[in-house]
Structure formats: C-alpha cells, structure tokens
Amino acid sequence: MNQFAAKFKQCSKLNDLESLYAFMIKNNKTQDSFLVNQFICACSSLRCTELAAAIFHELKDPNIYIYNAIIGSLLRFSHPVKALRMYMDMLKTEVRPTSFTFSSVTKSCTVLSDLNSGNCIHGQIWKYGFESHLHVQTALIDFYSNSGRIGEARRVFDTIGERDGFAWTTMVSSYVRAGDMSSATKLFDEIPEPSTASWNAIINGFARIGNVESAKMFFDKMPLKDLISWTTMINCYSQNRCYKEALESFNKMKDEGIKPDEITMSTIISACAHLGWLNIGKDIHIYLMHAKFDLDVYIGSALVDMYAKCGDMERSLVVFYKLREKNLFCWNSVIEGFAAHGHAKEALAMFHMMMKEKLKPNGVTFISVLSACNHAGLVEDGRSIFTRMTREFSIVPEMKHYGCMVDLLCKAGLLEEALELVGSMRTEPSLVIWGSLLTGCKLHKNLEIAQLVVDKLTVLEPNNSGYRNLLLNMYAEANQWGEVAKIRANMKNLGVEKQCPGSSWIELDKKIFQFAASEDCLPASKEIYWLLDVLAAQLKFTYTPEFNLIC
C-alpha cells in the first residue's frame, strides 16, 4: 500500500497516472478507497480533472475523503458548478459532510456569486453543527463580502471565538473590497499581532483608492515585507503616476534580497515607459535575461510598449516578433508606437497584419490607426478605417476617435465635412474638437465656420479670450476692420481679457528662470533686452518677418 502511495506522488505526466491505474486494475485495487483517494489527488496535481472524475464514477461506495478530494479538485481548476453538483450527489448517498466539504462548497458559491446557494449551504452548516468551525466561518466571511453583504460577513466574524491570522485578514480584506477603509483600519488596529498578509491587505486597500500617503505609512511600519508587500507598493505608486517612486522601491526591494516576479517586472517596465527612460528600461531588460525570466505575454507586452513609447521601434519589433503569444495589447503598442513617431505606413501595415491574424481590434487600436492617418494626412485611409470601426466592428466612436478624424479633415481643408461629422456626434463635442475645427478654419481662412465655432466655444468657456483673439486676427488678416472693432468692443463690454501672458522658462545652475511677455522685473532684464536687440539686428540681414497678427 505504501509503495502505491509513493508512486502516486512521483507521477509527473498523464502516462504515469494511466500506467498506475492499469496496475490497480490488474491487482483488483480499483475499489480501494485509500488508493482511489491518492489517485484523485495525483490527478489534481497534474490538472487531470476529467480522468479523476472518470475514476471516481467507477467507485461503487465512495467515502467522505474521496468526495472531499474530487470536490476540492473541481473547485481548484475552475469547475465550481460541477463541485456543487458533486456535493448534491454526496448528500443523496447520505455521506456526512465535514468542515473541509463546507469550506470547498462555500468557496464554490463565492466563485459563482451564487447568493441563494450560499444561503442554503450556510443553513446546512448549522444543520451539521459546523457553525463554529474556524475555516468554515472564514469561508463564509469571504462569501458574504464578495456578495456585497458586509454586515453578514461581520456578524459571522463576531461569532468566531479564537481568530487566527487568516480570519483577521479575510475580514480586513472584506472592508477593503467594499472601499470602507475607515472600518478596515479600525479592525486592523485591533489585531493582536498582524500577519504579513494583514499588512498587505490594508496597504492594498489604500492603494486601490489612490491614497498613496497612507499606503506608504503602513508600508514603512511593516516589520517584515515579502514580495507581495513590495509589489503592492510598487503598483500603488505606478497606478497613481508616481513612477520615480515605483522605480526607487524596485531598487530597494532588490537591495533587500527580494526577487521580483512577473507582475513586479511588468509594472516596473510600464513605469519606465511612462517616464520615457529608455536606458533604465534597457537595463531592466538585461536584468530579466540574466535572471532567466520567461518572456511571457505579460512581460513581453510591457517591453514592447516600453520600447515603443521611448521611440526605439527597432527593439520594440525585435521583442514583438520573439513573443510566442501576442495579445491585443502587444499589437496596439506597436501600432501606437509607429503612429506616435510619424511612421504612418508602418502603423497601417501592422494594423492590416493584425487583421490577417484574425485578432479583433478594440477602440484603442483605432485611436492609434486614426492618429497615424492624421499625422500623415491620409484622408481616404482615415475615412475607410473610421467606417470599418463603426460598421464592421460595431465600435461606438469616442471623443478621441472623433478628434482624430476632425483634425485630419481640417488639415486637408475639408471643413464642411468636419463640421458635419461634429454635428453627427452622439455626445456633446469637447473643447478639443471645437478647437481643432477652429485651427482648421485659421489655416484655411474660413471665416464663416470660424465664427460659428467661436460662438460655440464662448458658450463653453465664456471667460477664455483666446478664441475671440484668434477670430479677431483672422478678420484682421482679411482686412475686415469693422468686424475687428466689433469683437474688441464686445470683449471690453464682457470684461474678457487675456488671462495670462505667454511665458517660457529655462533651468540654469539648478534654478528655474521664468520669462513672461512684456515682463521686465528680472534682475538682468536690461541686459537680456539689449542682447535681444543685438540678435534682432543681426537677423534682419537674413530674414525679415511679417507680422499680421493683432494682439
């Protein structure tokens, strides 16, 4: 018997299991409950749930241990409905459930978000006398909190006599899941000796609501930090755009001897992408190779995106083509990279290649492709892709899709078509949409549409003088001085003035110097203006600018 048990633990592939079962048949051991239980556990470790179920159904009189093994196996590998059905079959055979049974079937109800079944299971827990069993109570807390019934979860928690670390953590996580950080913090403070999991739960809670300061405070107080602690804090920084802090935490984690996992690496590569730190991104890529990380779809897509955002399309493509599996994010990253760096033809080529791979694009894909068409002035391609997006893929255009198309049409001088597209929008056009149309009017000197657009913009932003000033300049360029006078008078009556003058700044010797139009309060203002006069005099020999704008 012990020899059989040892052989089950040594199984590493399906053929091994089949050979052992053949040996059981030969030795008339297929009805041996102990060996069948071992066999089902071995099947579970190799994810062979169908074989485990087939062997189970051959058993004439399964006991509770075998039922627990098969129910646990079905739950572990995402078959919660089958697990509940097996439990019902068990009750029909009058096999008495144990605490392990109830923990598993309660978790099945949690996975399914099945409140009715969960309530029935809770009733049976009382019937069989397991209402005070710690593991069963903890499973119920998790079930009720996932169902949004925090009050029920707390009532179960309050009935627990001696709580272990897992029970405390589950209840804290319940409050975190509900976004009730006040209750979560209060309960956390009551824990006699918080476990690392409890610390991680409270940090994760503050990270989820964007409270970086509180998350960092708890993180710094932690007596012992594990990989989950560091990854949670790094994710917190990254999700709240604190990318430098995320990289600093990553370096500290490595210094403390904690080896990052795939989730940590994906997050930190993404931070490099947002900061545009190509050299640090390359160093992290080298670290990945030295640490022998598998280039899976998550790390691979993060690298593709990082190189693309940093402008190194060659490296981005190298990683892209090395990936065995390419998800939509990978394709979108490459298309967006080409589009953002002015390679419209390459972006369109990647889009068509993706279509050949039968991968369905999403709204983000079309924003990148339309952006590429916009930068390159590809009007026909833009029209065709916009039409395919709505008709072929049933994607409802968002503001960014309309923005790309309006800008594309305006640059091409198709102002009437752009105005018609804006009029067809299902939502109220944004300031950016109207602004693109106004810029197109300025470029192509269309005063009629410009006046209409400014009328819209002044309703949306009545105190913004920029739109009226731009229209004023357009009338001045057309020598329509009467209209210029009307606009000036109207702005004066409304009290609309230029809010802040144009300004720029430079960094010199670690100090910031800001310059505003017509400003002379800087200590070296006289010297600066003198030097500008000298430069202007020298420029007159090569170029004489024409100023038509009226400010």
C-alpha positions in Angstrom: 0.0 0.0 0.0 2.8 2.4 0.9 4.6 1.6 -2.3 1.5 2.6 -4.3 1.2 5.9 -2.4 4.8 6.7 -3.1 4.4 6.0 -6.8 1.4 8.4 -7.0 3.5 11.2 -5.6 6.2 10.5 -8.2 3.7 10.9 -11.2 4.8 13.8 -13.4 2.6 13.2 -16.6 -0.6 11.7 -17.7 1.0 8.5 -18.9 2.3 7.8 -15.4 -1.2 8.0 -14.0 -2.7 5.7 -16.7 0.1 3.1 -16.0 -0.7 3.2 -12.3 -4.4 2.8 -12.8 -3.7 -0.1 -15.1 -1.6 -1.6 -12.3 -4.6 -1.1 -9.9 -6.9 -2.9 -12.3 -4.5 -5.8 -12.6 -4.3 -6.1 -8.8 -8.0 -5.6 -8.2 -7.5 -2.3 -6.3 -9.9 0.0 -8.2 -12.4 -0.1 -5.3 -9.7 0.6 -2.6 -10.8 3.9 -1.1 -7.3 4.9 0.1 -5.7 4.3 -3.3 -8.5 6.0 -5.2 -8.2 9.0 -3.0 -4.4 9.1 -3.7 -5.1 8.7 -7.4 -7.6 11.6 -7.4 -5.1 13.8 -5.5 -2.4 12.9 -8.1 -4.8 13.8 -10.9 -5.5 17.1 -9.3 -1.8 17.9 -9.1 -1.5 17.3 -12.8 -4.7 19.2 -13.7 -6.3 15.9 -15.0 -9.8 16.6 -13.5 -11.6 14.6 -16.3 -9.6 11.5 -15.5 -10.2 12.0 -11.8 -14.0 12.3 -12.4 -14.0 9.2 -14.6 -12.2 7.1 -11.9 -14.5 8.5 -9.2 -17.6 7.3 -11.1 -16.2 3.8 -11.3 -16.1 3.6 -7.5 -19.2 1.9 -6.0 -19.1 3.2 -2.5 -17.0 6.5 -2.2 -16.4 7.7 1.3 -16.2 11.4 2.5 -12.4 11.6 1.9 -12.9 10.7 -1.7 -15.8 13.2 -2.1 -13.7 15.9 -0.5 -10.8 15.2 -2.8 -12.9 15.3 -6.0 -14.9 18.4 -4.9 -11.6 20.2 -4.0 -10.1 19.2 -7.3 -13.1 20.5 -9.3 -13.1 23.8 -7.4 -9.3 24.3 -7.8 -9.5 24.0 -11.5 -12.4 26.3 -12.1 -15.3 23.9 -12.1 -17.4 25.3 -9.2 -20.7 24.2 -10.7 -19.5 20.6 -11.0 -18.2 20.8 -7.4 -21.7 21.8 -6.2 -23.3 19.0 -8.2 -20.9 16.5 -6.7 -21.8 17.8 -3.2 -25.5 17.3 -4.0 -24.8 13.8 -5.2 -22.9 13.2 -1.9 -25.9 14.2 0.1 -28.1 11.8 -1.8 -25.9 8.9 -0.8 -26.2 10.1 2.8 -22.5 10.6 3.2 -22.0 13.1 6.1 -20.0 16.3 5.1 -17.0 17.6 7.0 -15.6 21.0 7.6 -13.4 20.6 4.5 -16.5 19.8 2.5 -18.2 23.0 3.6 -15.2 25.2 3.1 -14.9 23.9 -0.5 -18.6 24.3 -1.4 -18.8 27.7 0.2 -15.8 28.8 -1.9 -17.7 27.4 -5.0 -20.6 29.7 -4.2 -18.2 32.6 -3.8 -16.7 32.0 -7.2 -20.2 31.8 -8.8 -21.5 34.8 -6.8 -24.5 32.5 -6.1 -26.1 34.0 -3.1 -29.1 31.6 -3.0 -26.9 28.5 -3.0 -24.6 30.1 -0.4 -27.5 30.8 1.9 -28.6 27.1 1.6 -25.1 26.0 2.3 -25.0 28.2 5.4 -28.2 26.6 6.6 -26.7 23.1 6.2 -23.6 24.2 8.1 -25.8 24.9 11.0 -27.7 21.6 10.5 -24.5 19.6 10.6 -23.0 21.6 13.5 -20.1 23.3 11.8 -21.2 26.9 12.5 -18.3 27.4 15.0 -15.6 25.8 12.9 -12.9 28.5 12.1 -12.2 27.5 8.5 -15.9 27.3 7.6 -16.6 30.6 9.3 -13.7 32.2 7.4 -15.1 30.8 4.1 -18.5 32.3 5.0 -17.0 35.7 5.7 -15.3 35.7 2.2 -18.6 34.5 0.6 -20.7 37.2 2.1 -18.2 40.0 1.5 -17.9 39.0 -2.2 -21.7 39.1 -2.4 -21.7 42.7 -1.1 -23.2 41.7 2.3 -20.6 43.2 4.6 -23.0 43.2 7.6 -23.5 39.4 7.3 -19.7 38.9 6.9 -19.1 40.9 10.1 -21.8 39.0 12.0 -20.1 35.7 11.2 -16.7 37.2 12.1 -18.0 38.3 15.5 -19.1 34.8 16.3 -15.6 33.4 16.0 -14.1 32.5 19.4 -10.4 32.3 18.7 -9.5 34.1 15.5 -6.3 33.2 13.5 -4.4 35.5 11.2 -6.3 34.3 8.2 -9.7 35.1 9.7 -8.5 38.7 10.6 -7.1 39.2 7.1 -10.2 37.9 5.5 -12.4 40.4 7.4 -10.0 43.3 6.7 -10.0 42.4 3.1 -13.8 42.4 3.1 -13.8 46.0 4.2 -11.1 46.8 1.7 -13.2 45.2 -1.1 -16.1 47.4 -0.1 -13.9 50.5 -0.1 -14.6 51.1 3.6 -11.0 51.9 4.7 -12.2 53.5 7.9 -13.6 50.2 9.2 -10.7 48.3 7.7 -8.2 50.5 9.6 -10.1 50.3 12.8 -10.3 46.5 12.6 -6.6 46.2 11.6 -5.7 48.2 14.8 -7.5 45.5 16.8 -5.4 42.6 15.5 -3.1 41.4 18.3 -0.2 40.5 16.0 -1.0 41.5 12.4 0.4 38.9 9.9 2.2 40.0 6.7 -1.0 39.1 4.8 -3.0 41.6 7.0 -0.4 44.4 6.4 -0.6 43.7 2.7 -4.4 43.8 2.7 -4.5 47.3 4.4 -1.8 48.6 2.0 -3.7 47.3 -1.0 -6.8 49.0 0.3 -5.3 52.4 0.4 -3.6 51.7 -3.0 -7.0 50.9 -4.5 -8.5 54.3 -3.5 -5.3 56.2 -4.6 -4.2 57.2 -1.0 -0.5 56.8 -1.6 0.5 58.6 1.6 -1.4 56.2 3.9 -0.3 53.2 1.9 3.3 54.3 2.3 2.8 55.0 6.0 1.6 51.4 6.6 4.3 50.0 4.3 7.0 51.8 6.2 5.7 50.4 9.5 5.7 46.8 8.4 8.1 44.7 10.4 8.6 42.2 7.7 8.0 42.8 4.0 7.5 40.0 1.4 7.3 40.0 -2.4 3.5 40.8 -2.2 4.2 43.8 0.0 6.8 45.3 -2.3 4.8 44.6 -5.5 1.6 46.1 -3.9 3.5 49.3 -3.0 5.2 49.5 -6.5 1.7 49.0 -8.1 0.3 51.7 -5.8 3.0 54.2 -7.0 2.6 53.2 -10.6 -1.2 53.4 -10.7 -1.1 56.9 -9.1 1.6 58.1 -11.6 4.4 58.2 -9.0 6.7 56.4 -11.5 10.0 57.6 -10.0 9.0 56.3 -6.6 8.0 53.0 -8.1 11.5 52.6 -9.6 13.1 53.6 -6.3 11.0 51.0 -4.4 12.0 48.4 -7.0 15.7 49.1 -6.4 15.2 48.9 -2.6 13.4 45.6 -3.0 16.3 44.1 -4.9 18.8 45.5 -2.3 16.9 43.7 0.4 17.3 40.4 -1.4 13.6 40.1 -2.5 13.5 38.6 -6.0 10.7 40.2 -8.1 8.2 38.1 -10.0 6.5 38.6 -13.4 3.9 41.1 -12.0 6.6 43.3 -10.4 8.6 43.3 -13.6 5.6 44.2 -15.8 4.8 47.1 -13.5 8.3 48.5 -13.4 8.8 48.2 -17.1 5.5 50.1 -17.5 6.8 52.9 -15.2 9.9 53.2 -17.5 7.6 53.5 -20.4 5.6 56.4 -18.9 8.8 58.3 -17.9 10.4 57.7 -21.3 13.5 56.3 -19.5 14.9 54.2 -22.3 18.3 53.5 -20.8 16.9 52.3 -17.5 14.3 50.2 -19.5 17.2 48.6 -21.3 19.0 47.8 -18.0 15.8 46.1 -16.7 15.5 44.1 -19.9 19.1 42.9 -19.3 18.2 42.1 -15.7 15.3 40.0 -17.0 17.6 38.0 -19.2 20.2 37.4 -16.5 17.5 36.4 -14.0 16.2 34.0 -16.7 12.6 35.3 -16.7 10.4 33.7 -19.3 9.4 36.2 -22.0 5.7 35.6 -21.5 2.9 37.6 -22.9 2.8 40.0 -19.9 6.5 40.9 -19.6 6.8 40.7 -23.4 3.9 43.1 -24.0 5.3 45.5 -21.3 8.7 45.5 -23.1 7.1 46.1 -26.5 5.1 49.0 -25.1 8.2 50.5 -23.2 10.4 50.5 -26.3 7.6 51.8 -28.5 6.8 54.7 -26.1 10.5 55.5 -25.8 10.8 55.7 -29.6 13.1 52.6 -30.1 10.8 50.9 -32.6 13.5 48.5 -33.8 13.9 47.0 -30.3 10.2 47.0 -29.8 9.7 44.9 -33.0 12.5 42.5 -32.0 10.7 41.7 -28.8 7.4 41.7 -30.6 8.4 39.0 -33.1 10.1 36.9 -30.4 6.9 36.5 -28.5 5.3 33.1 -28.9 1.9 34.6 -27.9 0.9 38.1 -28.9 -2.2 39.6 -27.2 -4.1 42.7 -28.4 -2.0 45.0 -26.1 1.2 44.0 -27.9 -0.3 44.8 -31.3 -1.8 48.1 -30.0 1.6 49.1 -28.5 3.5 48.6 -31.8 0.8 50.4 -33.9 0.7 53.3 -31.4 4.5 53.5 -31.4 4.6 53.8 -35.1 1.8 56.3 -35.1 3.3 58.5 -32.4 6.7 58.7 -34.1 5.4 59.6 -37.5 5.6 56.2 -39.3 2.0 56.1 -40.6 2.6 53.5 -43.4 4.2 51.1 -40.9 1.3 51.6 -38.4 -1.2 50.8 -41.1 0.8 47.8 -42.3 0.8 46.4 -38.7 -2.9 47.0 -38.5 -3.6 45.0 -41.7 -1.3 42.3 -40.4 -3.3 42.1 -37.2 -6.5 41.7 -39.3 -4.9 38.8 -41.1 -4.2 37.2 -37.8 -8.0 37.3 -37.1 -7.4 39.4 -33.9 -10.3 41.7 -33.3 -9.2 45.3 -32.7 -10.7 47.5 -30.0 -11.2 51.2 -29.6 -7.6 51.8 -28.6 -6.4 50.2 -31.8 -8.5 52.5 -33.9 -7.3 55.6 -32.0 -3.7 54.7 -32.9 -4.5 54.0 -36.5 -6.6 57.1 -37.0 -3.8 59.1 -35.3 -1.3 57.7 -37.8 -3.6 58.7 -40.7 -4.0 62.2 -39.1 -0.2 62.8 -38.8 0.4 61.7 -42.4 -2.7 63.4 -43.9 -4.1 60.1 -45.2 -7.7 61.2 -45.6 -9.0 58.3 -47.6 -7.4 55.7 -45.3 -8.8 57.6 -42.3 -12.3 57.7 -43.7 -12.2 54.0 -44.6 -10.9 52.9 -41.1 -13.4 55.1 -39.3 -16.2 53.5 -41.3 -14.9 50.0 -40.7 -14.7 50.7 -37.0 -18.4 51.6 -36.7 -19.9 49.2 -39.3 -17.7 46.1 -39.3 -16.6 46.0 -35.7 -19.6 47.8 -34.1 -17.4 50.1 -32.0 -19.1 53.3 -30.9 -16.7 56.2 -31.6 -15.4 58.0 -28.6 -14.2 61.6 -28.3 -10.6 60.7 -29.3 -11.8 58.9 -32.5 -13.8 62.0 -33.4 -10.8 64.2 -32.5 -8.5 62.4 -34.9 -11.0 62.5 -37.8 -11.9 66.1 -37.3 -8.2 67.1 -37.1 -7.5 65.0 -40.2 -10.3 66.6 -42.2 -9.5 70.1 -41.1 -5.8 69.8 -42.1 -7.0 68.7 -45.5 -9.2 71.7 -45.8 -12.4 69.7 -45.7 -14.0 71.9 -43.1 -17.6 71.4 -44.2 -17.2 67.6 -43.8 -15.5 68.1 -40.4 -18.4 70.3 -39.3 -20.9 67.7 -40.5 -19.0 65.0 -38.6 -19.1 67.1 -35.4 -22.8 67.6 -35.9 -23.4 63.8 -36.1 -21.7 63.1 -32.7 -24.0 61.4 -30.2 -22.3 63.3 -27.3 -21.6 67.0 -26.8 -18.3 67.8 -28.6 -15.4 68.7 -26.4 -13.3 71.8 -26.3 -10.6 69.9 -28.1 -12.9 69.0 -31.0 -14.1 72.6 -31.5 -10.5 73.8 -31.0 -9.3 71.5 -33.9 -12.1 72.9 -36.1 -11.1 76.5 -35.3 -7.5 75.8 -36.0 -8.5 74.3 -39.4 -10.5 77.5 -40.1 -7.5 79.6 -39.3 -5.3 77.5 -41.5 -7.7 77.7 -44.5 -9.0 81.2 -43.8 -12.7 80.1 -43.4 -14.3 83.0 -41.5 -17.8 81.7 -41.8 -17.3 78.4 -40.0 -14.8 80.1 -37.6 -17.5 82.5 -36.4 -19.8 79.6 -35.8 -17.2 77.6 -33.9 -16.2 80.6 -31.7 -19.9 81.1 -30.9 -19.9 77.5 -29.6 -16.6 77.9 -27.7 -17.6 81.1 -26.0 -20.7 79.3 -24.6 -18.5 76.5 -23.2 -15.7 78.8 -22.0 -17.1 82.4 -21.7 -14.0 83.8 -20.0 -11.5 82.4 -22.4 -10.2 85.3 -24.5 -8.1 83.1 -26.8 -10.9 82.1 -29.1 -12.0 85.6 -29.7 -8.4 86.8 -30.2 -7.9 84.2 -32.8 -11.1 85.2 -34.7 -10.1 88.8 -34.3 -6.7 88.1 -36.0 -8.5 86.2 -38.8 -10.7 89.2 -39.6 -7.6 91.5 -39.4 -5.8 89.3 -42.0 -8.8 89.6 -44.2 -8.8 93.4 -43.7 -12.3 93.4 -42.2 -11.5 96.0 -39.6 -15.2 96.7 -38.9 -15.5 93.1 -37.5 -12.2 93.6 -35.6 -13.7 96.7 -33.9 -16.9 94.8 -33.0 -15.1 91.9 -31.4 -12.9 94.3 -29.4 -15.9 96.2 -28.2 -17.7 93.0 -27.3 -14.7 91.7 -25.3 -14.4 95.1 -23.5 -18.1 95.1 -22.6 -17.9 91.5 -21.3 -14.7 92.1 -19.4 -12.9 89.3 -21.3 -9.2 89.9 -21.3 -6.1 87.8 -21.8 -5.8 85.9 -18.6 -2.1 85.4 -18.6 0.7 86.4 -21.0 2.7 83.9 -22.9 5.7 82.6 -20.9 8.6 80.3 -21.0 11.4 79.1 -18.7 14.8 77.7 -18.6 16.9 75.8 -16.0 20.3 77.2 -15.3 22.6 76.1 -12.4 19.7 74.2 -10.9 17.5 77.3 -10.8 14.3 77.9 -12.8 14.1 81.3 -14.6 10.6 82.2 -16.0 10.0 84.8 -18.7 6.6 86.3 -19.3 5.6 88.6 -22.2 6.4 92.3 -21.6 7.9 91.5 -18.2 10.9 93.5 -17.0 11.1 92.5 -13.3 14.0 90.1 -13.6 17.4 91.4 -12.2 19.1 91.1 -15.6 16.2 92.4 -17.7 18.1 95.3 -19.2 21.0 93.0 -20.3 18.5 90.5 -21.7 16.6 93.0 -23.8 19.9 94.6 -25.0 21.1 91.1 -26.2 17.7 90.5 -27.9 18.0 93.8 -29.8 21.5 92.8 -30.9 20.2 89.4 -32.1 17.2 91.0 -33.9 19.5 93.4 -35.7 21.7 90.6 -36.9 18.7 88.5 -38.1 17.5 91.4 -40.3 20.3 90.7 -42.7 18.9 87.2 -43.4 15.2 87.3 -42.8 12.5 89.9 -42.4 9.4 88.5 -40.7 5.9 89.6 -41.5 3.6 90.2 -38.5 -0.1 90.2 -39.4 -1.5 89.2 -36.0 -3.2 91.8 -33.9 -2.9 91.1 -30.2 
